[in-house]
């Protein structure tokens, strides 16, 4: 598949050429849930970029060298050189023209280019944070779009991504990068993540939501910074676990928005669990909470429970 394709047209069956992130977001969109949508640049163009500029042959040569396997510093330097070649090579003019034409349909907006590989957001391997996302200026020029695209493509070969795939025994030769291109959201009050089942107890069905102002941590992993953490129970009142330490203790999620958010995430859960079947226990959802209290889904990946 070569054509740039609207995200909402994608389904799980398209993962091989659209990547898991884009395909799963297409599924969410098909359930009638508001998403960040956009369109996808298929993996064909990443593979062609490497082949046309002989980067794939260079990668094979580098990896065959004994020092690449045995010496971490040598491996890091080789991967950096490989990324440099990907970022320096010319983007196919026909692809760039198609990308520019799609972006120019919406004026005055910034855009975000996000990885959507076939080696992330999968059952047993999330690959979260391994690959780059790049935000363009408003009304980006062709050169700015080309730079952003190449930077996302090149992130397949980062040292961290390589090491993570190696640890999980993911075949590097099978990894291919599609790119999800979306209008950058304005009017965002908070970013959030949600697990669509209660990870603490099987006795009370609910959804765990973490929220933080833009730029804050939603994972409670940044030193002493805590997100707002809420359990949205399905059959009783919500439970506030913690307030955001970077929001002055003030609530991020308005009380009036709690039930609509729970219902929206229930939609995601029901649809994705039907699609994933036994490969997941819940959905791990990334979302943006807008200033009006509504939520936009940015991605959904399969999640396995690890209850105490």
VOGU-3710 file (C-alpha; in Angstrom, 3 decimals, decimal comma):
1> xxxxxxxxxx> 0,000/0,000/0,000  1,457/3,380/-1,034  -1,349/5,947/-0,815  -1,634/8,326/2,131  -4,710/7,046/3,957  -7,133/8,649/6,422  -6,669/7,170/9,888  -10,388/6,543/10,352  -10,350/4,166/7,367  -7,818/1,877/9,073
11> xxxxxxxxxx> -8,504/-1,380/10,907  -6,331/-3,883/12,783  -5,897/-5,869/9,584  -3,929/-2,903/8,200  -1,214/-3,082/10,884  1,387/-4,569/8,516  1,430/-1,484/6,280  0,012/1,239/8,570  1,647/0,259/11,871  -0,106/-0,675/15,092
21> xxxxxxxxxx> -0,633/2,839/16,454  -2,452/4,082/13,354  -4,444/0,869/12,846  -5,643/0,807/16,456  -6,573/4,489/16,345  -8,580/3,743/13,212  -10,464/1,082/15,161  -11,239/3,583/17,942  -12,477/6,070/15,354  -14,729/3,401/13,807
31> xxxxxxxxxx> -16,440/3,002/17,194  -17,637/6,614/16,995  -15,139/7,913/19,562  -13,522/11,344/18,954  -9,864/10,873/18,001  -6,977/12,988/16,779  -7,505/11,262/13,388  -5,153/12,560/10,661  -3,669/10,277/8,021  -0,914/7,699/7,703
41> xxxxxxxxxx> 2,170/7,475/5,479  2,503/3,714/4,878  5,638/1,696/5,661  6,273/1,360/1,904  7,789/4,839/1,857  10,153/4,156/4,760  11,388/0,962/3,101  11,755/2,725/-0,260  13,707/5,581/1,361  16,199/3,100/2,813
51> xxxxxxxxxx> 16,449/1,055/-0,395  16,694/3,991/-2,821  19,597/5,483/-0,874  21,222/2,105/-0,092  20,798/2,664/3,636  19,416/-0,837/4,094  22,631/-2,329/2,699  24,696/-0,090/4,973  22,659/-1,216/7,971  23,297/-4,863/7,150
61> xxxxxxxxxx> 27,045/-4,232/6,791  27,275/-2,340/10,075  25,394/-4,980/11,997  27,548/-7,772/10,597  30,685/-6,223/12,084  31,799/-8,016/15,295  32,312/-4,710/17,123  28,660/-3,803/16,589  27,564/-6,766/18,654  30,351/-6,743/21,220
71> xxxxxxxxxx> 31,026/-3,043/21,865  28,198/-0,805/23,086  30,054/2,413/22,209  30,794/1,173/18,703  27,158/0,137/18,290  25,946/3,563/19,421  28,282/5,321/16,979  27,218/3,055/14,113  23,535/3,652/14,806  24,114/7,411/14,979
81> xxxxxxxxxx> 25,833/7,298/11,593  22,946/5,298/10,176  20,405/7,826/11,443  22,492/10,583/9,885  22,293/8,903/6,491  18,523/8,513/6,746  18,108/12,167/7,738  20,423/13,425/4,970  18,838/11,467/2,111  16,293/13,201/-0,123
91> xxxxxxxxxx> 12,637/12,364/0,450  10,934/11,053/-2,673  9,554/14,175/-4,432  6,219/12,516/-5,238  5,710/11,524/-1,598  6,663/14,987/-0,375  4,262/16,616/-2,849  1,427/14,380/-1,636  2,276/15,138/2,005  2,373/18,891/1,382
101> xxxxxxxxxx> -0,966/18,758/-0,442  -2,642/16,932/2,456  -1,262/19,289/5,093  -2,271/22,395/3,133  -5,918/21,350/3,294  -5,885/22,746/6,854  -4,387/26,216/7,176  -2,813/27,838/10,225  -2,173/24,599/12,134  0,889/22,928/13,504
111> xxxxxxxxxx> 1,224/19,241/12,749  2,649/16,312/14,660  4,317/13,383/12,935  4,221/10,255/15,125  5,783/6,846/14,735  3,502/3,954/13,857  5,798/0,977/13,469  4,899/-2,671/13,257  7,007/-3,094/16,439  5,164/-1,002/19,046
121> xxxxxxxxxx> 1,765/-0,902/20,761  1,541/-4,691/20,426  0,497/-7,423/22,872  3,630/-8,241/24,864  5,659/-5,316/23,502  4,390/-1,752/23,854  7,576/-0,013/22,697  6,228/3,096/24,433  8,452/6,128/23,951  11,024/4,348/21,792
131> xxxxxxxxxx> 10,454/6,309/18,615  10,295/10,026/17,891  7,335/12,338/17,445  8,053/15,677/15,760  5,901/18,823/15,879  6,136/21,177/12,909  5,574/24,945/12,870  2,193/26,205/11,690  1,800/25,917/7,909  5,062/23,980/7,546
141> xxxxxxxxxx> 7,177/24,344/4,432  8,048/21,307/2,303  11,557/21,356/3,785  10,184/21,350/7,339  7,884/18,431/6,558  10,731/16,489/4,946  12,960/17,088/7,976  10,237/15,962/10,375  9,489/12,833/8,352  13,136/11,805/8,142
151> xxxxxxxxxx> 13,651/12,372/11,874  10,757/10,057/12,705  11,980/7,443/10,223  15,524/7,614/11,594  14,344/6,976/15,159  13,894/3,291/14,253  17,676/3,127/14,626  18,128/4,897/17,963  20,320/3,157/20,514  17,427/2,869/22,965
161> xxxxxxxxxx> 15,056/1,408/20,369  17,685/-1,091/19,251  18,469/-2,218/22,794  14,792/-2,577/23,710  14,019/-4,653/20,643  17,107/-6,760/21,277  15,992/-7,426/24,861  12,531/-8,524/23,734  13,967/-10,462/20,767  12,125/-8,405/18,186
171> xxxxxxxxxx> 13,531/-9,033/14,698  15,188/-5,748/13,656  14,994/-6,689/9,973  11,214/-6,999/10,222  10,709/-3,529/11,735  9,164/-0,950/9,402  7,962/2,574/10,114  4,682/4,095/9,032  4,107/7,688/10,131  0,888/9,059/11,598
181> xxxxxxxxxx> 0,378/12,714/10,595  -2,115/14,694/12,693  -3,116/18,305/13,328  -1,550/19,376/16,615  -4,323/19,804/19,178  -5,009/23,291/20,532  -7,011/24,131/23,654  -5,607/21,218/25,650  -6,183/21,478/29,412  -4,417/18,229/30,309
191> xxxxxxxxxx> -2,822/15,125/28,911  -3,785/11,759/30,290  -3,443/8,007/30,250  -6,091/5,498/31,254  -6,285/1,773/31,922  -9,802/0,619/31,134  -9,971/-1,886/34,002  -9,187/-1,429/37,704  -5,538/-2,533/38,071  -5,796/-2,663/41,873
201> xxxxxxxxxx> -8,804/-4,924/42,404  -11,030/-7,388/40,604  -13,841/-6,627/43,071  -14,671/-3,094/41,872  -14,893/-2,585/38,146  -13,500/0,752/37,075  -11,124/2,777/34,928  -7,876/4,275/36,219  -7,127/7,737/34,813  -3,947/9,785/35,287
211> xxxxxxxxxx> -3,984/13,455/34,238  -1,393/16,222/34,222  -1,211/19,716/32,711  0,564/19,857/29,331  4,261/19,248/29,951  3,655/17,426/33,244  4,153/13,740/33,954  1,133/11,456/33,723  3,020/8,409/34,989  4,142/9,474/38,491
221> xxxxxxxxxx> 7,663/8,596/37,366  9,191/12,090/37,333  10,812/12,452/40,754  8,333/13,780/43,304  5,837/14,972/40,704  2,424/13,318/40,978  -0,386/13,359/38,439  -4,059/13,641/39,253  -5,139/10,019/39,627  -8,787/8,999/39,651
231> xxxxxxxxxx> -10,602/5,682/39,688  -13,793/6,056/37,683  -15,847/3,168/39,058  -18,516/1,723/36,816  -21,096/1,164/39,575  -20,274/3,755/42,246  -18,877/7,245/42,736  -15,361/8,065/41,509  -12,415/7,888/43,911  -9,756/10,605/43,857
241> xxxxxxxxxx> -6,427/8,899/44,608  -4,127/11,912/44,226  -4,157/15,518/43,081  -1,587/16,862/40,650  1,391/18,340/42,495  2,028/20,765/39,619  -1,552/22,059/39,553  -1,605/23,510/43,056  -3,881/20,761/44,344  -6,720/22,053/42,178
251> xxxxxxxxxx> -8,792/19,454/40,306  -7,932/18,916/36,649  -10,940/16,814/35,660  -14,164/18,686/36,476  -16,685/16,578/38,373  -19,220/17,117/35,602  -16,772/15,591/33,088  -16,084/12,390/35,058  -19,060/10,342/33,898  -18,768/11,403/30,226
261> xxxxxxxxxx> -15,079/10,467/30,286  -15,856/7,101/31,868  -18,534/6,424/29,257  -16,169/7,428/26,439  -13,438/5,124/27,728  -15,996/2,340/28,118  -16,709/2,716/24,396  -13,018/2,299/23,651  -12,781/-0,686/26,000  -15,771/-2,522/24,554
271> xxxxxxxxxx> -14,710/-2,077/20,949  -11,017/-2,823/21,378  -11,522/-5,839/23,635  -13,781/-7,321/20,966  -11,081/-6,692/18,364  -8,115/-7,888/20,467  -9,867/-10,872/22,039  -7,683/-12,793/24,479  -4,563/-10,782/23,589  -5,422/-8,072/26,142
281> xxxxxxxxxx> -7,079/-7,578/29,536  -7,783/-3,871/29,001  -6,898/-0,907/26,819  -4,020/1,419/27,666  -5,336/4,729/26,345  -3,580/8,039/25,736  -5,926/11,028/25,690  -6,090/14,802/25,640  -8,578/16,625/27,867  -9,746/19,812/26,171
291> xxxxxxxxxx> -10,636/23,085/27,854  -14,361/22,313/27,535  -13,923/19,048/29,492  -14,298/16,753/26,488  -11,690/14,120/25,665  -9,926/13,232/22,428  -8,315/9,798/22,126  -4,735/9,849/20,850  -4,010/6,129/20,902  -5,058/2,808/22,403
301> xxxxxxxx> -2,829/-0,199/22,905  -3,414/-3,646/24,457  -2,723/-3,943/28,187  -2,054/-6,939/30,409  -2,978/-6,690/34,097  -0,338/-7,016/36,801  -2,445/-6,775/39,923  -0,769/-7,142/43,344
//
